[in-house]
Amino acid sequence: MSQAIKTAIYTKLTADQGATPPSLYDDLGGRIYELQGVDDAALPLLTYEVQSTPVSGLFDGEVYIKSQVLFTIFGHRRLGAAAIGALEDKLYVLMKDATLAPSGYDRGVVVPLDRDRRSVFDEIISSESIYSVEATTT
């Protein structure tokens, strides 16, 4: 079930390619990965992870899932915190209150829970944001 959510998130993150002004996808150079980036990938990049997918049955036989998704944007420290924040702003605009179309579900509603927690480790600066995705089977 969570694979449908993962696929729908990736589709949403990559759907606005070539937009004007440049989209999040374009600003990241298409470097969007599930769980972790590839070795020696250029920065900035974004990773996403579906952290939990509790499933419950509803009275009418439908299945309801509520997942938490962690998005992390990584960049070189020399870019500065403002540049990472600008990327996170684009993520927020793209994902807040978005409606996903996970396969097998009527829709997935995305709600921000926690945004833009920045940290620095050596030469890397990162921003973590957590969103909730709720979906019901069709």
C-alpha positions as CSV (number, residue, x, y, z in Angstrom):
1,M,0.0,0.0,0.0
2,S,2.7,2.5,0.8
3,Q,4.3,1.9,-2.6
4,A,1.2,3.6,-4.1
5,I,1.9,6.6,-1.8
6,K,5.6,6.7,-2.7
7,T,4.8,6.7,-6.4
8,A,2.2,9.4,-6.0
9,I,4.6,11.6,-4.1
10,Y,7.3,11.2,-6.7
11,T,4.8,12.0,-9.4
12,K,3.8,15.2,-7.6
13,L,7.4,16.2,-7.0
14,T,8.3,15.8,-10.7
15,A,5.1,17.0,-12.3
16,D,6.0,20.7,-12.6
17,Q,9.2,20.3,-14.7
18,G,10.0,23.2,-17.0
19,A,7.6,25.6,-15.2
20,T,8.2,29.4,-15.1
21,P,9.6,30.5,-12.7
22,P,11.8,27.4,-12.4
23,S,10.1,24.6,-10.4
24,L,11.5,22.7,-7.4
25,Y,12.4,19.9,-9.8
26,D,14.3,22.2,-12.1
27,D,16.1,23.9,-9.2
28,L,17.2,20.5,-8.0
29,G,18.3,19.4,-11.4
30,G,15.9,16.5,-11.2
31,R,17.8,15.0,-8.2
32,I,14.8,13.6,-6.2
33,Y,15.3,10.3,-4.6
34,E,13.5,7.9,-2.3
35,L,15.4,7.3,1.0
36,Q,18.9,8.5,-0.2
37,G,20.6,10.1,-3.1
38,V,23.0,8.3,-5.3
39,D,26.7,8.3,-4.4
40,D,28.5,11.4,-5.5
41,A,25.3,13.1,-6.6
42,A,25.6,16.8,-7.2
43,L,23.9,19.1,-4.7
44,P,21.3,20.3,-4.0
45,L,19.1,17.2,-3.9
46,L,15.9,16.1,-2.2
47,T,15.1,12.8,-0.5
48,Y,11.7,11.6,0.7
49,E,10.8,8.7,3.0
50,V,7.4,7.3,3.9
51,Q,8.0,6.8,7.6
52,S,4.8,5.1,8.7
53,T,1.7,3.8,7.1
54,P,-0.8,2.7,9.8
55,V,-3.8,1.0,8.1
56,S,-7.4,1.0,9.5
57,G,-10.6,-0.4,8.2
58,L,-13.7,1.7,8.0
59,F,-17.2,0.6,8.6
60,D,-18.1,0.5,4.9
61,G,-15.2,-1.8,4.0
62,E,-12.9,0.9,2.8
63,V,-9.3,1.0,4.0
64,Y,-7.9,4.3,5.4
65,I,-4.1,5.0,5.6
66,K,-2.3,7.9,7.2
67,S,1.4,8.1,6.4
68,Q,4.0,10.5,7.6
69,V,6.5,11.6,4.9
70,L,9.9,13.1,5.7
71,F,11.4,15.3,3.0
72,T,15.0,16.3,3.3
73,I,16.8,18.9,1.1
74,F,20.6,18.7,1.1
75,G,22.9,21.4,-0.2
76,H,26.5,22.6,0.1
77,R,27.0,24.9,3.1
78,R,28.4,27.5,0.8
79,L,25.0,27.9,-0.7
80,G,23.8,29.3,2.6
81,A,20.7,28.7,4.7
82,A,18.6,31.2,2.6
83,A,19.1,29.1,-0.6
84,I,18.0,25.9,1.2
85,G,15.1,27.8,2.7
86,A,14.0,29.0,-0.8
87,L,14.0,25.3,-2.0
88,E,12.0,24.3,1.0
89,D,9.5,27.1,0.3
90,K,9.0,25.6,-3.2
91,L,8.4,22.2,-1.6
92,Y,5.8,23.7,0.7
93,V,4.0,25.5,-2.1
94,L,4.0,22.3,-4.1
95,M,2.9,19.9,-1.3
96,K,0.7,21.9,1.1
97,D,-2.9,20.8,0.8
98,A,-2.0,18.9,-2.4
99,T,-4.2,16.1,-3.6
100,L,-2.3,13.0,-4.8
101,A,-3.6,10.2,-6.9
102,P,-2.2,7.0,-5.4
103,S,-3.1,3.9,-7.4
104,G,-6.0,2.1,-5.7
105,Y,-7.1,5.0,-3.5
106,D,-9.7,7.7,-4.2
107,R,-7.2,10.4,-3.4
108,G,-4.4,11.3,-1.0
109,V,-4.5,14.6,0.9
110,V,-1.2,16.1,2.0
111,V,-1.0,18.3,5.1
112,P,2.2,19.9,6.4
113,L,3.1,19.0,10.0
114,D,6.5,20.4,10.6
115,R,8.6,22.5,8.2
116,D,12.2,23.5,7.5
117,R,14.2,22.2,10.4
118,R,17.7,23.1,9.3
119,S,21.0,21.6,10.4
120,V,24.6,21.7,9.3
121,F,27.0,18.8,9.2
122,D,30.5,19.5,7.9
123,E,30.0,21.0,4.5
124,I,26.3,20.0,4.1
125,I,23.3,22.0,5.2
126,S,19.9,20.3,5.3
127,S,16.3,21.1,5.8
128,E,13.8,18.5,7.0
129,S,10.0,18.8,6.7
130,I,7.3,16.4,7.7
131,Y,4.0,16.0,6.0
132,S,1.0,13.8,6.6
133,V,-0.7,11.9,3.7
134,E,-4.2,10.5,4.2
135,A,-5.8,8.2,1.7
136,T,-8.8,5.9,1.4
137,T,-9.3,2.9,-0.9
138,T,-11.8,3.4,-3.7
